[in-house]
């Protein structure tokens, strides 16, 4: 049995769009903290970015007490990723920027402030259904193909060889036995734009070998002599035809890659994450559901777990909490669902405070990966509480 996950570099145009929105929100949070911000005076943001050839449109809604230079944020983000010349598909110094941000709707605002809302609490910024997932096949309690493909993306992002331009994506295919245990990496696909300004003296075969060294070097404990490797399978990908010079970038379009890499059983719900302030449960509850699923598996209550959280706009507590352990739970899923409600605080306020989601530094990190870092929602600090509630 073969299972494949897809990953993207932060230089992919869709992730560049995500990074722009995340950095704008981070800057807003930083400036709000300077004038004294708490959870009741927090800004509310829902941003969208469209990247085209040589230009960027930033739109959406914001409620804040401060001013942020949107154009400066966009340029700094694009340049920090490595897009400083049209030869690599985008130039943060010269790109056109259109700001279409408007104030947040007052009807939405009253539902997300405890002093204004009907329920006198910080309600969900919108309705939505979010899923979290965990499985015991890696130390990160994430699917192995997802972990490996993201590891490969980080290696190519950090490559000091300028031949590999910022834009790239890949896939890792893992072979499993009949019992669902991962055996080996069967196939690796890496597509990366090539900056021909630095290619003098290199043949295509040599560039492919460099790419293979990068990929297999970070996957070495899983690859073998039979592992297949493909690089730029169309035969050509010039950096001048990469990023938004070739493909537009849109906020939230790589959710499947970001959420568990399309691993079977790991469902996708909600919407884009990094473009919203955390009262929007697309953001906070995506982390909250992952936190719950990971702690269930870490506590030994299941080896595979999916958690669904559903919300109504303006209401703090979830409309429903659902858990699926795929037959691996030591208790019935119905009982585990009740335990989740007892142990975890899934209100926007609870998740914002637990996960430090008013931190600009958190927002700056998450466009690279939503998980697999020292994020608060990746902690397994509820094991004791879960075991006690489960009577084990």
Residue pairs with C-beta under 8 A, 6 or more apart in sequence:
1 175
1 176
1 177
1 178
1 180
2 173
2 174
2 175
2 176
2 186
2 187
3 143
3 145
3 173
3 174
3 176
3 263
3 264
4 145
4 171
4 172
4 173
4 174
4 187
4 262
5 143
5 145
5 146
5 148
5 149
5 171
5 172
5 260
5 261
5 262
5 263
6 149
6 169
6 170
6 171
6 256
6 257
6 261
6 262
7 146
7 149
7 150
7 152
7 153
7 169
7 170
7 171
7 172
7 257
7 261
8 14
8 15
8 153
8 168
8 169
8 254
8 257
9 15
9 153
9 156
9 157
9 166
9 167
9 168
9 169
9 192
10 16
10 19
10 81
10 153
10 157
10 166
10 367
10 368
11 81
11 82
11 83
11 157
11 165
11 166
11 167
11 168
11 243
12 167
12 168
12 169
12 243
12 249
12 254
13 51
13 90
13 167
13 243
13 244
13 247
13 248
13 249
14 249
14 250
14 251
14 252
14 253
14 254
15 249
15 254
15 367
16 51
16 77
16 78
16 81
16 83
16 90
16 243
16 244
16 249
17 49
17 50
17 51
17 249
17 250
17 251
17 253
18 49
18 251
18 252
18 254
18 272
18 274
18 275
18 367
19 77
19 81
19 274
19 367
20 49
20 56
20 58
20 73
20 74
20 77
20 78
21 47
21 48
21 49
21 58
21 60
21 251
21 274
21 275
22 274
22 275
22 363
22 364
22 366
22 367
23 73
23 76
23 77
23 363
23 364
24 45
24 47
24 58
24 68
24 70
24 73
24 74
25 43
25 45
25 47
25 274
25 275
25 276
25 277
25 360
25 363
26 360
26 361
26 363
26 364
27 68
27 73
27 360
28 43
28 45
28 62
28 64
28 66
28 68
29 37
29 43
29 358
29 359
29 360
29 363
30 360
31 66
31 67
31 68
32 41
32 42
32 43
32 64
32 65
32 66
33 358
33 360
34 66
35 65
35 66
37 43
37 358
39 122
39 349
39 352
39 353
39 358
40 113
40 114
40 115
40 122
41 65
42 277
42 279
42 352
42 358
43 62
43 63
43 64
43 65
43 66
43 277
44 61
44 62
44 63
44 64
44 104
44 108
44 109
44 112
44 125
44 277
44 279
45 60
45 61
45 62
45 63
45 64
45 104
45 275
45 276
45 277
46 60
46 61
46 62
46 104
46 125
46 275
46 276
46 277
46 280
47 58
47 59
47 60
47 61
47 62
47 101
47 251
47 275
47 276
48 58
48 59
48 60
48 250
48 251
48 252
48 275
49 56
49 57
49 58
49 59
49 249
49 250
49 251
49 275
50 56
50 57
50 59
50 248
50 249
50 250
50 251
51 90
51 243
51 244
51 248
51 249
51 250
52 244
52 248
53 244
53 245
54 86
54 90
54 91
54 94
54 95
54 96
54 244
54 245
55 95
55 96
55 97
55 98
56 74
56 78
56 95
56 96
56 97
56 98
57 98
57 100
58 70
58 74
58 97
58 98
58 99
58 100
58 101
59 100
59 101
59 102
60 100
60 101
60 102
60 275
61 101
61 102
61 103
61 104
61 105
61 108
62 101
62 102
62 103
62 104
63 103
63 104
63 109
70 97
70 99
70 101
71 97
71 99
74 92
74 95
74 97
75 92
75 93
75 95
75 97
76 92
77 92
78 90
78 91
78 92
78 95
79 92
79 93
81 166
82 88
82 165
82 166
83 89
83 90
83 91
83 92
83 166
83 243
84 91
84 92
84 93
85 91
86 94
86 240
86 245
87 195
87 197
87 239
87 240
88 165
88 166
88 167
88 193
88 195
88 239
88 240
88 242
88 243
89 165
89 166
89 167
89 193
89 239
89 240
89 241
89 242
89 243
89 244
89 245
89 246
90 243
90 244
90 245
108 125
108 126
108 313
109 116
110 116
110 117
110 118
110 314
111 117
111 118
111 123
111 124
111 125
111 313
111 314
112 122
112 123
112 124
112 125
112 279
112 314
112 348
113 122
114 120
114 121
114 122
117 123
117 314
118 314
119 314
119 315
119 316
121 316
121 347
121 349
122 279
122 316
122 347
122 348
122 349
122 352
123 279
123 313
123 314
123 315
123 316
123 348
124 279
124 280
124 281
124 285
124 311
124 312
124 313
124 314
124 315
124 316
124 348
125 276
125 277
125 279
125 280
125 281
125 313
125 348
126 280
126 281
126 282
126 311
126 313
127 310
127 311
127 312
127 313
128 269
128 270
128 271
128 281
128 282
128 285
128 310
128 311
129 269
129 270
129 308
129 309
129 310
129 311
130 269
130 270
130 281
130 282
130 285
130 286
130 288
130 289
130 308
130 309
130 310
130 311
131 259
131 266
131 267
131 268
131 269
131 270
131 286
131 289
131 306
131 307
131 308
131 309
132 286
132 287
132 288
132 289
132 290
132 291
132 292
132 293
132 294
132 306
132 307
132 309
133 142
133 143
133 259
133 260
133 263
133 265
133 266
133 267
133 290
133 293
133 305
133 306
133 307
134 141
134 142
134 290
134 293
134 294
134 296
134 297
134 298
134 304
134 305
135 141
135 142
135 143
135 263
135 297
135 303
135 304
135 305
136 297
136 303
136 304
137 143
137 144
137 181
137 182
138 144
138 147
140 147
140 371
140 372
140 378
141 294
141 297
141 298
141 380
142 260
142 371
142 372
143 260
143 261
143 263
143 266
144 174
144 182
144 222
145 172
145 173
145 174
145 261
145 263
146 260
146 261
146 263
147 372
148 172
148 174
148 185
148 219
148 222
149 170
149 171
149 172
149 261
150 261
150 369
150 372
151 218
151 219
152 170
152 172
152 188
152 190
152 214
152 215
152 218
152 219
153 168
153 169
153 170
154 218
154 368
154 369
155 214
155 215
155 217
155 218
156 164
156 168
156 170
156 190
156 192
156 211
156 214
156 215
157 166
157 368
159 214
161 198
161 210
162 195
162 197
162 198
163 194
163 195
163 198
163 199
163 202
163 207
163 210
164 192
164 193
164 194
164 195
164 211
164 214
165 192
165 193
165 194
165 195
165 239
165 242
166 193
166 242
166 243
167 192
167 193
167 239
167 242
167 243
168 190
168 191
168 192
168 193
169 191
169 257
170 188
170 189
170 190
170 191
170 215
171 187
171 188
171 189
172 185
172 187
172 188
172 189
172 219
173 185
173 186
173 187
173 188
173 189
174 182
174 183
174 184
174 185
174 186
174 222
175 182
175 183
175 184
175 185
175 186
176 182
176 183
177 183
182 222
184 222
184 223
184 224
184 227
185 219
185 222
185 223
185 224
185 227
186 226
186 227
186 228
187 227
187 228
187 229
187 230
188 215
188 216
188 219
188 223
188 227
188 228
188 229
188 230
189 229
189 230
189 231
189 233
190 211
190 214
190 215
190 229
190 230
190 231
190 232
191 231
191 232
191 233
191 237
192 211
192 231
192 232
192 237
193 237
193 238
193 239
193 241
193 242
193 243
194 207
194 232
194 237
194 238
194 239
195 239
196 238
196 239
196 240
199 207
207 231
208 231
208 232
211 231
212 229
212 231
215 229
216 223
216 227
216 229
243 249
251 272
251 275
252 271
252 272
252 273
252 275
255 268
255 271
255 272
255 273
256 262
256 268
258 273
258 369
258 370
259 266
259 268
259 286
259 370
260 266
260 268
265 304
265 306
265 324
265 326
266 306
267 306
267 308
269 308
270 281
270 282
270 285
270 286
271 282
272 282
273 282
273 283
273 286
273 366
273 370
274 283
274 363
274 366
274 367
276 282
276 283
277 283
278 284
278 348
278 351
278 352
278 355
278 357
278 358
279 348
279 352
281 309
281 311
281 348
283 357
284 348
284 351
284 352
284 355
284 357
285 309
285 311
285 318
285 346
285 351
286 370
287 351
287 355
287 357
287 370
287 375
287 377
288 309
288 344
288 346
288 351
288 354
288 355
288 377
289 307
289 308
289 309
290 307
290 370
290 371
290 377
290 378
291 344
291 354
291 355
291 376
291 377
291 378
291 379
291 382
292 307
292 340
292 344
292 346
292 382
293 305
293 306
293 307
293 323
294 377
294 378
294 380
295 380
295 381
295 382
295 383
295 386
296 302
296 305
296 307
296 323
296 325
296 336
296 340
296 386
297 303
297 304
297 305
298 380
298 383
299 380
299 382
299 383
299 386
299 387
299 390
300 330
300 387
300 392
301 325
301 329
301 330
301 331
301 336
301 386
301 387
301 390
301 392
302 325
302 326
302 328
302 329
302 330
302 336
303 325
303 328
304 325
304 326
304 328
305 323
305 324
305 325
305 326
305 328
305 329
306 323
306 324
306 325
306 326
307 321
307 322
307 323
307 340
308 320
308 321
308 322
308 323
308 324
309 318
309 320
309 321
309 346
310 318
310 319
310 320
310 322
311 318
311 319
312 319
316 347
316 348
316 349
317 346
317 347
318 346
321 337
321 340
321 341
321 346
322 337
323 329
323 333
323 336
323 337
323 340
324 333
325 333
325 336
329 336
330 390
330 392
331 339
331 390
335 390
336 390
339 386
339 389
339 390
342 389
343 382
343 385
343 386
343 389
344 350
344 382
345 351
345 354
351 357
352 358
354 376
354 377
355 362
355 375
355 376
355 377
356 362
356 376
362 375
365 373
365 375
366 375
371 377
371 378
372 378
